[in-house]
Amino acid sequence: MEKKQKQRWILTIAGLASALAGILTTIIGYRQNTDDKITAEDKVLFAGYFLVIIGIVLLANGILGLLSKKEAQNYSASDRAKRLAYAALFAALAYIGFQFFRFDLTIGSEKTAFHLGNTFVVLAAFFLGGTWGGMAGALGLTIADFTSGYVTSAPKTFFLKLCIGLIVGLAAHTILHLSRAQSARKITYITVTASVCGVVFNIIADPLVGYFYKKYLFGLPQDIAETLAKLSLLTTGVNAVLTVICAVLLYGALRPALEKSGLFFRLEQSQDAKTTSKMK
């Protein structure tokens, strides 16, 4: 195994360990907090936040490094640079979609929200594939959680948004081959189908994971955890409808422009190249 490959694995494992340690430390700090307000006195809680942030950064760095190594065989250096730039852009857009297009619903010290952040997780998966798109969206929305009063939800957000990206990418590219589609009708069919798959998962998983997350990890009373789960089902359902509409319309509008300018990242090009070589 090459030296760089070992370093990437070390980064990935260290990131995962740091994130898990951060989650456990955050839970301990949250349970020690008795006034439902986060202040400078909550040092354990802040230590947990710090470990989670460091862990997510290291984990993302390691995973993207491993992916870049694998993709070096299929894509040119310019295509890999383009994909990395797009990933950063979609992470920023996911952050903006949550931070600046959000309406909060609050219960005590806990809250949930209507927002447009998921739109850019799905859109990133359309343009970059499930893994890269999911990572970009998950990072953007996790950072948004840390900066908007949703800190305790950050680990859950990272996991669920990554799953949304992976599911949308699987449906759009592995099964339906979105990049190869040419007609507007087929593109619309694929994007609607793939985005619905992702948001249906989120409608089911977000309230369910949120309930167990809040009740058993953070020790919230059952009635509050249930109320939050019901509110989350409402907000997640509305967010899902907005996500499908916005992501499909944005992809349909952006893809022709990117293709004309030569900036469209065609995900199935390596598969096409393999098919051509076999025919020869």
Backbone bond lengths (Angstrom), bond angles and torsions (degrees), N, CA, C in turn:
res aa  C-N    CA-C-N  psi(-1)  N-CA   C-N-CA  omega(-1)  CA-C   N-CA-C  phi
1 M - - - 1.464 - - 1.530 109.39 -
2 E 1.316 117.44 133.67 1.452 121.75 -178.21 1.526 111.15 -66.32
3 K 1.355 114.37 158.14 1.461 120.24 -178.70 1.524 111.70 -61.64
4 K 1.365 117.21 -43.87 1.467 120.78 -179.98 1.527 111.13 -64.54
5 Q 1.335 115.21 -37.13 1.465 119.33 178.82 1.521 110.75 -63.30
6 K 1.321 116.89 -40.99 1.462 121.27 177.76 1.527 110.84 -63.83
7 Q 1.335 115.51 -41.43 1.469 119.75 179.40 1.527 111.10 -62.46
8 R 1.339 116.29 -39.04 1.465 119.64 179.20 1.521 111.56 -66.19
9 W 1.322 116.27 -39.69 1.461 119.84 176.89 1.527 111.23 -65.56
10 I 1.331 115.94 -40.29 1.466 120.31 177.75 1.524 110.38 -61.85
11 L 1.355 116.88 -43.30 1.466 121.19 177.73 1.526 110.97 -60.25
12 T 1.337 115.64 -44.58 1.464 120.51 -178.94 1.522 111.43 -62.35
13 I 1.341 116.53 -47.01 1.468 120.90 -178.86 1.527 110.65 -67.19
14 A 1.353 115.87 -42.20 1.474 119.60 178.75 1.527 110.85 -63.41
15 G 1.324 116.55 -40.37 1.461 120.87 178.14 1.511 112.19 -62.97
16 L 1.331 116.16 -44.30 1.469 120.34 178.93 1.524 110.57 -63.34
17 A 1.342 116.53 -43.81 1.466 120.49 179.74 1.526 111.22 -63.65
18 S 1.344 116.66 -42.62 1.462 120.83 179.61 1.524 111.31 -65.06
19 A 1.340 116.46 -42.25 1.467 120.14 179.91 1.523 111.14 -63.48
20 L 1.338 116.93 -43.73 1.466 120.44 178.97 1.527 111.06 -65.01
21 A 1.348 116.49 -42.68 1.471 119.90 177.67 1.524 110.45 -62.70
22 G 1.338 115.78 -38.25 1.461 120.17 178.26 1.514 112.52 -64.83
23 I 1.336 116.09 -40.77 1.463 120.12 178.86 1.532 110.47 -62.62
24 L 1.349 116.23 -45.34 1.466 120.24 179.41 1.533 111.15 -63.50
25 T 1.346 116.38 -42.07 1.465 120.47 179.24 1.524 110.84 -65.63
26 T 1.340 116.30 -39.27 1.464 120.48 177.96 1.524 111.00 -62.71
27 I 1.315 115.91 -42.21 1.470 120.23 179.09 1.526 110.69 -61.71
28 I 1.337 116.38 -44.38 1.469 120.61 178.72 1.530 110.25 -61.59
29 G 1.347 115.52 -46.25 1.459 119.76 179.74 1.517 112.59 -64.20
30 Y 1.333 116.19 -38.09 1.466 120.78 179.82 1.524 110.41 -65.17
31 R 1.327 117.14 -39.85 1.465 120.55 -178.65 1.524 111.64 -73.12
32 Q 1.335 116.40 -25.74 1.461 120.05 177.43 1.528 111.51 -78.29
33 N 1.342 116.37 -18.78 1.465 121.24 -179.47 1.527 109.06 -76.18
34 T 1.305 116.82 121.16 1.468 120.91 -175.33 1.522 114.36 -107.80
35 D 1.327 117.41 -13.04 1.464 118.99 -175.21 1.527 113.65 -104.08
36 D 1.361 117.30 4.97 1.471 122.51 178.90 1.534 112.96 60.84
37 K 1.339 116.43 18.44 1.460 120.48 176.35 1.524 108.93 -127.65
38 I 1.335 115.57 136.16 1.459 120.02 -179.69 1.522 108.55 -92.15
39 T 1.334 116.09 116.43 1.461 121.68 -179.44 1.520 109.61 -127.38
40 A 1.333 115.42 179.63 1.468 121.00 179.79 1.530 112.17 -64.08
41 E 1.332 116.64 -17.00 1.466 120.30 179.68 1.529 112.28 -74.16
42 D 1.304 116.52 -20.80 1.470 120.56 -177.13 1.533 110.28 -83.15
43 K 1.340 115.77 67.88 1.464 120.88 -173.73 1.528 112.47 -68.76
44 V 1.318 116.90 -36.89 1.472 120.14 178.97 1.522 110.01 -64.37
45 L 1.331 116.10 -41.26 1.462 120.94 179.31 1.526 110.85 -62.27
46 F 1.322 116.41 -45.34 1.463 120.15 179.39 1.533 111.49 -65.85
47 A 1.333 116.50 -35.81 1.466 119.77 176.39 1.527 110.52 -62.39
48 G 1.339 115.42 -40.03 1.461 119.66 177.29 1.513 112.07 -63.71
49 Y 1.347 116.78 -44.32 1.461 120.65 177.58 1.531 110.72 -57.80
50 F 1.331 114.97 -45.16 1.460 120.41 -177.88 1.531 110.71 -61.55
51 L 1.331 116.73 -45.10 1.466 120.32 179.69 1.527 111.80 -63.85
52 V 1.332 116.61 -38.61 1.466 119.85 178.49 1.532 110.86 -64.24
53 I 1.333 116.54 -44.74 1.467 120.39 179.53 1.528 110.74 -60.84
54 I 1.342 116.39 -48.58 1.471 120.84 179.31 1.526 110.02 -60.43
55 G 1.333 115.78 -42.96 1.464 119.95 -179.36 1.508 112.65 -62.40
56 I 1.320 117.22 -43.74 1.463 121.03 -179.52 1.526 110.87 -65.02
57 V 1.340 116.27 -41.56 1.468 120.23 178.60 1.528 110.74 -62.40
58 L 1.346 116.96 -47.27 1.469 120.98 179.79 1.531 111.18 -64.78
59 L 1.327 116.06 -42.13 1.463 120.53 -179.22 1.521 110.81 -63.26
60 A 1.333 116.68 -45.76 1.466 120.71 178.77 1.520 111.02 -63.04
61 N 1.336 116.47 -42.03 1.459 120.96 179.09 1.522 111.06 -61.05
62 G 1.341 115.74 -45.29 1.464 119.76 -179.06 1.514 112.65 -66.20
63 I 1.331 116.82 -45.12 1.466 120.67 -178.25 1.526 111.03 -65.35
64 L 1.332 116.75 -45.23 1.466 120.01 179.75 1.522 111.18 -65.33
65 G 1.349 116.53 -33.25 1.459 119.93 175.77 1.515 111.54 -65.27
66 L 1.324 116.91 -42.81 1.468 120.81 177.86 1.523 111.01 -64.78
67 L 1.334 117.28 -39.74 1.463 121.00 178.01 1.519 111.00 -65.45
68 S 1.330 117.14 -41.06 1.467 120.99 -179.82 1.529 110.40 -62.47
69 K 1.323 116.73 -38.00 1.463 121.06 178.19 1.516 110.66 -61.94
70 K 1.316 116.36 -44.64 1.466 121.23 -179.44 1.519 111.51 -67.21
71 E 1.345 116.64 -40.18 1.460 120.77 -174.89 1.522 113.34 -79.28
72 A 1.330 116.65 -11.86 1.466 119.63 179.85 1.522 110.94 -60.07
73 Q 1.344 116.56 -25.87 1.465 120.76 179.79 1.528 112.08 -77.41
74 N 1.313 118.17 -21.34 1.462 121.61 -173.31 1.517 114.70 -109.20
75 Y 1.348 117.10 -24.34 1.457 120.53 -174.33 1.526 111.23 -125.69
76 S 1.296 115.05 149.64 1.465 120.44 177.70 1.529 110.01 -72.86
77 A 1.337 115.53 166.95 1.470 120.14 179.98 1.531 110.85 -61.94
78 S 1.329 116.85 -37.99 1.469 119.68 179.97 1.516 111.36 -67.08
79 D 1.341 117.42 -37.60 1.466 120.39 177.79 1.524 111.19 -66.88
80 R 1.328 116.74 -39.09 1.471 119.88 178.79 1.528 110.72 -66.76
81 A 1.337 115.86 -39.27 1.471 119.67 177.41 1.532 110.49 -65.57
82 K 1.346 115.64 -39.29 1.469 120.57 178.58 1.532 110.34 -62.86
83 R 1.316 115.92 -41.98 1.460 119.52 -178.57 1.527 111.06 -66.27
84 L 1.330 116.74 -40.17 1.456 120.74 178.64 1.532 110.65 -64.28
85 A 1.338 116.28 -41.42 1.472 120.60 178.81 1.526 110.53 -64.32
86 Y 1.336 117.32 -41.74 1.459 120.75 178.07 1.528 111.05 -64.47
87 A 1.351 116.23 -38.64 1.469 119.67 179.36 1.524 110.51 -61.37
88 A 1.324 116.47 -43.67 1.474 120.48 177.79 1.528 110.76 -63.03
89 L 1.335 116.13 -40.67 1.467 120.63 179.25 1.524 111.34 -62.65
90 F 1.334 117.08 -45.60 1.463 120.02 -178.31 1.529 111.72 -70.15
91 A 1.327 117.47 -31.84 1.464 119.63 174.14 1.526 109.96 -61.79
92 A 1.334 115.64 -43.04 1.467 120.17 178.84 1.529 111.17 -65.95
93 L 1.327 117.32 -40.69 1.459 120.83 179.73 1.530 111.36 -66.56
94 A 1.344 117.04 -38.58 1.465 120.20 176.93 1.526 110.03 -62.78
95 Y 1.323 116.27 -40.60 1.462 121.29 176.80 1.532 110.60 -60.59
96 I 1.319 116.04 -47.46 1.469 120.85 -179.59 1.530 110.67 -64.83
97 G 1.333 116.67 -41.35 1.464 120.95 -179.50 1.511 112.92 -60.17
98 F 1.335 116.67 -31.32 1.466 119.76 177.45 1.524 111.53 -88.68
99 Q 1.324 116.17 -45.43 1.462 120.60 -172.23 1.529 113.72 -68.66
100 F 1.327 116.47 -38.19 1.465 120.16 -172.47 1.526 114.43 -111.67
101 F 1.338 117.35 -7.41 1.464 121.11 177.08 1.529 108.10 -125.56
102 R 1.331 115.19 63.70 1.459 121.43 -172.07 1.520 110.73 -136.96
103 F 1.348 114.88 141.57 1.465 121.45 173.62 1.527 107.23 -127.49
104 D 1.339 117.57 116.97 1.460 122.41 -173.90 1.520 112.70 -86.39
105 L 1.338 115.10 145.25 1.466 123.13 168.39 1.520 106.69 -120.35
106 T 1.338 117.23 123.68 1.465 121.33 -171.30 1.523 112.05 -115.23
107 I 1.359 114.50 139.08 1.467 121.61 171.57 1.529 106.83 -131.16
108 G 1.318 116.47 107.68 1.456 120.07 -177.10 1.518 110.59 60.90
109 S 1.339 115.66 -124.17 1.462 120.68 179.12 1.517 112.16 -92.01
110 E 1.340 117.71 -1.86 1.460 122.25 -177.96 1.524 110.40 -107.38
111 K 1.337 115.72 157.46 1.459 118.83 179.08 1.524 111.47 -156.97
112 T 1.316 115.38 162.82 1.457 124.04 174.01 1.525 106.68 -135.94
113 A 1.337 117.69 174.73 1.463 117.28 -171.28 1.525 112.94 -153.41
114 F 1.344 114.17 149.38 1.461 121.41 163.75 1.534 106.03 -85.26
115 H 1.339 117.65 135.23 1.464 119.08 -178.56 1.539 110.33 -161.13
116 L 1.335 115.38 172.10 1.468 121.47 -179.41 1.529 112.58 -110.06
117 G 1.321 117.35 10.41 1.461 120.02 -177.06 1.519 114.14 -60.20
118 N 1.349 117.37 -39.67 1.462 120.61 -177.51 1.528 112.60 -63.44
119 T 1.329 116.00 -25.58 1.471 120.07 178.21 1.519 111.06 -54.43
120 F 1.326 116.50 -41.07 1.462 120.53 -174.53 1.526 112.46 -84.12
121 V 1.344 117.33 -18.29 1.454 120.41 170.08 1.527 108.73 -67.35
122 V 1.332 115.96 -47.23 1.464 121.30 179.44 1.528 110.64 -66.03
123 L 1.319 116.86 -44.40 1.463 120.91 -179.85 1.531 110.94 -62.78
124 A 1.326 116.42 -39.38 1.466 120.47 177.83 1.527 110.49 -63.39
125 A 1.332 116.90 -39.56 1.468 120.06 178.09 1.522 111.28 -66.22
126 F 1.339 117.88 -34.49 1.465 121.18 175.91 1.527 110.92 -62.43
127 F 1.324 116.07 -45.83 1.463 120.33 -173.90 1.527 113.85 -85.25
128 L 1.338 117.43 -30.78 1.470 120.25 -170.97 1.519 114.33 -116.45
129 G 1.319 118.06 -9.08 1.453 120.63 -174.95 1.521 110.93 96.06
130 G 1.321 116.43 166.61 1.448 121.29 -172.61 1.516 114.99 -63.85
131 T 1.333 117.60 -46.33 1.458 120.13 -175.09 1.523 111.47 -69.93
132 W 1.326 116.91 -52.13 1.462 120.63 -179.89 1.534 110.94 -66.01
133 G 1.314 116.52 -43.92 1.459 119.93 179.68 1.513 111.97 -64.85
134 G 1.339 116.10 -43.65 1.457 120.45 178.68 1.520 112.26 -63.46
135 M 1.341 116.29 -42.23 1.469 120.34 178.53 1.525 110.70 -63.80
136 A 1.333 116.54 -44.02 1.469 120.42 -179.09 1.528 110.75 -61.57
137 G 1.336 116.40 -50.41 1.461 120.32 -179.89 1.517 112.54 -63.98
138 A 1.342 116.74 -41.16 1.461 120.67 -179.64 1.525 111.19 -63.95
139 L 1.321 117.13 -41.15 1.464 120.28 179.11 1.528 111.07 -65.46
140 G 1.344 116.03 -45.46 1.455 119.77 -179.37 1.515 112.54 -60.73
141 L 1.325 116.97 -44.47 1.462 120.46 -177.52 1.528 112.11 -76.45
142 T 1.331 117.18 -29.01 1.464 119.86 175.74 1.527 110.58 -67.51
143 I 1.326 116.10 -43.78 1.468 120.10 176.27 1.531 109.86 -61.96
144 A 1.335 116.62 -39.04 1.469 120.36 177.64 1.526 110.87 -61.32
145 D 1.326 117.34 -39.82 1.471 120.75 176.92 1.526 111.30 -59.62
146 F 1.323 115.62 -42.58 1.468 119.91 -177.65 1.524 112.36 -67.82
147 T 1.310 117.31 -21.01 1.469 119.25 -174.94 1.532 112.99 -112.04
148 S 1.327 117.46 10.42 1.465 118.49 -176.00 1.531 114.00 -137.10
149 G 1.332 117.16 21.45 1.453 119.57 176.84 1.517 115.23 84.54
150 Y 1.332 117.87 12.20 1.469 121.75 178.28 1.531 110.45 -113.49
151 V 1.316 116.74 32.65 1.465 121.02 -170.75 1.518 112.90 -56.66
152 T 1.337 116.94 -43.95 1.463 119.49 -176.78 1.527 112.50 -66.41
153 S 1.331 117.30 -17.66 1.469 120.90 179.37 1.528 112.76 -89.95
154 A 1.328 117.91 -5.00 1.466 121.20 -172.93 1.531 113.65 -58.06
155 P 1.352 120.51 -48.23 1.473 119.32 179.33 1.531 112.42 -60.64
156 K 1.335 115.73 -42.07 1.474 120.31 177.96 1.528 110.53 -62.72
157 T 1.311 116.27 -42.22 1.467 121.15 179.26 1.519 110.89 -59.85
158 F 1.323 116.52 -47.45 1.470 120.31 -178.57 1.527 110.59 -57.81
159 F 1.330 117.04 -46.82 1.463 121.32 -178.27 1.529 111.76 -64.66
160 L 1.338 117.43 -49.06 1.461 120.77 -175.29 1.526 112.29 -68.13
161 K 1.329 117.39 -41.14 1.465 119.81 -178.73 1.530 111.15 -69.64
162 L 1.326 116.38 -35.49 1.462 119.41 174.36 1.528 110.22 -61.90
163 C 1.330 116.51 -41.84 1.468 120.80 178.04 1.527 111.61 -63.08
164 I 1.340 117.25 -40.68 1.466 120.42 177.56 1.528 109.86 -58.52
165 G 1.335 116.13 -47.47 1.462 120.19 179.82 1.512 112.06 -61.03
166 L 1.326 117.07 -43.67 1.472 120.90 -179.20 1.526 111.16 -63.47
167 I 1.332 116.87 -41.71 1.469 120.67 -179.32 1.529 110.73 -67.70
168 V 1.334 116.88 -46.02 1.463 120.46 179.14 1.525 110.54 -63.07
169 G 1.331 117.11 -43.11 1.462 120.67 178.67 1.517 112.52 -63.21
170 L 1.330 116.36 -40.60 1.466 120.97 178.53 1.527 110.50 -61.44
171 A 1.320 115.98 -48.29 1.470 120.19 -178.89 1.526 111.83 -67.22
172 A 1.350 116.52 -45.44 1.463 120.58 -173.46 1.519 112.81 -72.39
173 H 1.331 117.33 -40.98 1.465 119.76 -170.97 1.529 114.32 -107.81
174 T 1.324 117.88 -47.62 1.466 119.98 -178.18 1.522 111.61 -70.44
175 I 1.331 117.16 -40.43 1.469 121.17 -176.49 1.523 112.55 -93.18
176 L 1.341 117.76 -47.91 1.472 121.34 -171.39 1.540 114.28 -104.61
177 H 1.327 118.48 -8.51 1.475 123.43 175.04 1.526 112.91 53.99
178 L 1.300 115.03 64.49 1.461 121.86 -177.17 1.530 113.03 -59.66
179 S 1.319 118.15 -42.10 1.463 120.58 -176.12 1.522 112.78 -63.82
180 R 1.332 116.88 -26.54 1.469 120.29 -179.79 1.521 112.43 -83.27
181 A 1.327 116.91 -19.55 1.471 120.59 -177.66 1.527 110.06 -65.69
182 Q 1.325 116.75 141.06 1.466 121.39 -177.74 1.524 113.08 -118.42
183 S 1.314 117.54 -39.96 1.462 119.60 -177.35 1.524 110.77 -75.14
184 A 1.331 115.97 144.64 1.468 120.91 -179.11 1.529 111.16 -61.14
185 R 1.339 115.28 -35.29 1.467 119.41 -178.86 1.527 111.14 -65.33
186 K 1.344 116.55 -43.62 1.466 120.05 -179.65 1.522 111.08 -68.95
187 I 1.318 116.97 -39.74 1.468 121.17 178.23 1.528 110.32 -61.00
188 T 1.331 116.10 -43.34 1.466 120.29 178.80 1.517 110.89 -63.37
189 Y 1.349 116.85 -43.21 1.460 121.15 179.45 1.528 110.77 -60.21
190 I 1.332 116.68 -45.76 1.464 120.82 -177.67 1.531 110.92 -66.47
191 T 1.328 116.90 -45.73 1.467 119.38 -176.97 1.528 111.81 -67.20
192 V 1.333 116.44 -38.41 1.472 119.11 177.15 1.527 109.95 -64.58
193 T 1.330 117.02 -47.79 1.470 121.47 -178.27 1.522 111.27 -60.80
194 A 1.341 116.43 -47.75 1.469 120.21 -177.09 1.525 111.74 -66.78
195 S 1.333 116.71 -42.44 1.465 119.17 -179.02 1.525 111.02 -67.56
196 V 1.330 117.66 -36.84 1.473 120.76 177.17 1.531 110.11 -62.83
197 C 1.338 116.90 -40.75 1.474 119.99 177.56 1.529 110.98 -58.28
198 G 1.331 116.45 -44.30 1.457 120.41 -179.27 1.510 113.36 -67.12
199 V 1.332 117.13 -44.71 1.472 119.00 -176.01 1.526 111.95 -75.34
200 V 1.332 118.43 -29.80 1.473 120.40 175.67 1.527 109.39 -63.25
201 F 1.341 115.99 -42.97 1.475 118.96 174.54 1.525 110.08 -56.70
202 N 1.327 117.03 -44.77 1.463 120.49 -176.47 1.530 112.11 -67.62
203 I 1.339 117.14 -37.29 1.458 120.91 178.41 1.531 110.84 -60.72
204 I 1.336 115.96 -37.69 1.470 120.55 179.65 1.520 111.26 -79.85
205 A 1.331 116.28 -47.28 1.467 120.91 -170.79 1.519 113.54 -76.03
206 D 1.337 117.65 -38.47 1.469 119.07 -173.50 1.530 112.91 -61.02
207 P 1.344 119.13 -52.81 1.478 118.21 178.64 1.535 112.44 -64.99
208 L 1.344 116.14 -38.04 1.467 119.87 -177.17 1.525 111.42 -67.24
209 V 1.332 115.90 -50.59 1.464 120.12 178.64 1.526 109.76 -64.05
210 G 1.353 116.06 -40.45 1.456 120.04 -179.93 1.515 112.54 -60.51
211 Y 1.320 117.18 -39.44 1.470 121.19 -179.63 1.533 110.91 -61.93
212 F 1.336 116.58 -53.26 1.467 120.07 -179.38 1.522 111.38 -66.84
213 Y 1.316 115.78 -35.02 1.466 121.95 179.29 1.527 110.73 -61.73
214 K 1.331 116.31 -48.92 1.462 120.77 -178.00 1.533 112.18 -74.15
215 K 1.320 116.49 -40.01 1.469 119.65 -173.96 1.530 112.28 -76.27
216 Y 1.337 117.10 -47.89 1.455 119.47 -172.50 1.524 113.87 -93.54
217 L 1.323 118.31 -28.88 1.462 119.58 178.82 1.524 111.94 -88.59
218 F 1.356 115.96 -43.07 1.460 119.10 -176.66 1.524 113.32 -102.67
219 G 1.325 117.22 -1.67 1.455 120.76 171.94 1.514 116.07 69.65
220 L 1.333 118.00 27.59 1.468 119.93 176.97 1.532 109.74 -69.27
221 P 1.327 118.07 148.61 1.472 120.05 174.70 1.531 110.87 -58.26
222 Q 1.325 116.27 149.37 1.458 120.57 -174.80 1.518 112.50 -59.91
223 D 1.343 118.05 -39.51 1.462 119.62 -177.40 1.530 111.40 -65.83
224 I 1.328 117.04 -37.73 1.466 120.00 177.90 1.523 110.33 -69.63
225 A 1.346 116.38 -41.45 1.469 120.34 178.80 1.523 110.43 -62.07
226 E 1.345 117.18 -40.12 1.470 120.91 179.27 1.528 111.14 -67.35
227 T 1.327 116.29 -42.32 1.465 120.09 178.66 1.521 110.96 -62.83
228 L 1.320 115.82 -41.96 1.469 119.71 177.55 1.525 111.42 -63.62
229 A 1.328 116.41 -38.28 1.464 120.30 178.93 1.529 110.67 -64.52
230 K 1.336 116.72 -40.65 1.465 120.61 178.62 1.533 111.10 -66.43
231 L 1.328 115.86 -42.88 1.469 119.56 176.79 1.520 110.73 -63.64
232 S 1.335 115.84 -39.43 1.462 120.75 179.18 1.526 110.79 -63.76
233 L 1.344 116.30 -37.21 1.466 119.80 176.93 1.521 110.69 -62.28
234 L 1.333 116.48 -41.03 1.464 121.11 178.29 1.526 111.22 -64.77
235 T 1.335 116.55 -52.22 1.469 119.59 -177.32 1.526 111.54 -66.32
236 T 1.325 116.63 -38.09 1.469 120.08 -179.87 1.522 110.59 -66.39
237 G 1.345 117.08 -37.20 1.462 120.19 177.89 1.517 112.21 -65.00
238 V 1.326 116.27 -45.46 1.474 119.88 177.73 1.529 110.41 -64.60
239 N 1.349 116.16 -43.79 1.462 120.36 178.18 1.528 111.66 -59.47
240 A 1.339 115.52 -36.18 1.463 120.32 -179.03 1.525 111.14 -64.06
241 V 1.328 116.65 -45.45 1.470 120.48 179.19 1.530 110.41 -61.64
242 L 1.328 116.00 -45.71 1.464 120.41 178.87 1.523 111.02 -62.68
243 T 1.334 116.06 -39.30 1.464 120.67 -178.81 1.518 111.68 -62.47
244 V 1.333 116.69 -48.12 1.465 120.54 -178.75 1.526 110.67 -61.58
245 I 1.315 117.00 -47.88 1.469 121.24 -178.41 1.527 111.30 -61.50
246 C 1.334 115.98 -51.72 1.474 120.76 -175.82 1.529 111.92 -67.18
247 A 1.340 116.91 -43.85 1.469 119.88 -177.33 1.529 111.50 -65.16
248 V 1.327 116.99 -42.76 1.469 120.82 179.99 1.531 110.63 -65.37
249 L 1.327 116.82 -45.33 1.468 120.15 -179.96 1.532 111.52 -65.40
250 L 1.321 116.94 -43.03 1.467 120.36 -179.18 1.523 111.72 -65.90
251 Y 1.343 116.88 -41.84 1.468 119.35 178.50 1.523 110.35 -63.76
252 G 1.334 116.28 -44.54 1.459 120.10 179.15 1.517 113.17 -61.20
253 A 1.325 116.93 -32.22 1.458 120.85 179.86 1.525 112.49 -82.73
254 L 1.340 116.89 -37.07 1.464 120.72 -174.08 1.525 113.85 -82.28
255 R 1.325 117.82 -35.37 1.472 119.30 -174.57 1.522 113.28 -60.04
256 P 1.344 120.38 -48.12 1.475 118.94 179.32 1.528 112.47 -58.83
257 A 1.327 116.32 -39.32 1.471 119.85 -179.96 1.522 110.96 -65.93
258 L 1.333 116.93 -41.43 1.461 120.29 179.65 1.524 111.41 -68.87
259 E 1.326 117.10 -36.76 1.464 120.22 177.87 1.532 111.19 -64.71
260 K 1.322 116.88 -42.17 1.462 120.72 179.88 1.526 111.95 -65.33
261 S 1.331 116.17 -34.54 1.461 119.98 -178.09 1.528 113.35 -88.54
262 G 1.340 116.49 -2.37 1.463 120.53 179.71 1.519 113.83 77.62
263 L 1.323 117.68 17.45 1.462 121.71 -177.16 1.530 113.13 -104.28
264 F 1.327 116.84 1.50 1.468 119.97 -179.00 1.523 109.62 -75.04
265 F 1.333 116.92 130.19 1.460 122.41 179.92 1.525 108.56 -93.15
266 R 1.343 116.41 107.79 1.465 120.54 -174.98 1.527 109.36 -89.62
267 L 1.326 116.40 107.79 1.454 121.61 -171.74 1.525 114.12 -70.62
268 E 1.318 117.41 -30.33 1.459 119.23 -176.32 1.523 113.28 -90.15
269 Q 1.328 118.39 13.48 1.452 119.57 -175.78 1.525 112.15 -65.56
270 S 1.333 116.97 -35.16 1.465 119.46 179.98 1.525 110.68 -68.14
271 Q 1.336 116.71 -35.65 1.462 120.20 177.76 1.522 110.76 -68.56
272 D 1.345 116.05 -38.98 1.460 119.88 176.97 1.521 110.96 -62.85
273 A 1.341 115.58 -39.34 1.464 120.07 -179.67 1.526 110.65 -64.81
274 K 1.352 116.19 -40.52 1.468 119.47 178.80 1.530 111.03 -64.93
275 T 1.341 116.50 -41.01 1.467 120.77 178.41 1.504 111.29 -61.48
276 T 1.352 116.47 -43.49 1.461 121.42 179.79 1.510 111.60 -62.79
277 S 1.339 116.17 -42.75 1.475 119.82 -179.25 1.526 111.48 -64.78
278 K 1.346 117.09 -35.02 1.453 120.22 178.67 1.534 110.77 -68.62
279 M 1.331 116.39 -37.95 1.465 120.25 -179.80 1.523 110.67 -66.63
280 K 1.350 115.84 -34.25 1.459 119.24 177.68 1.521 111.23 -68.70
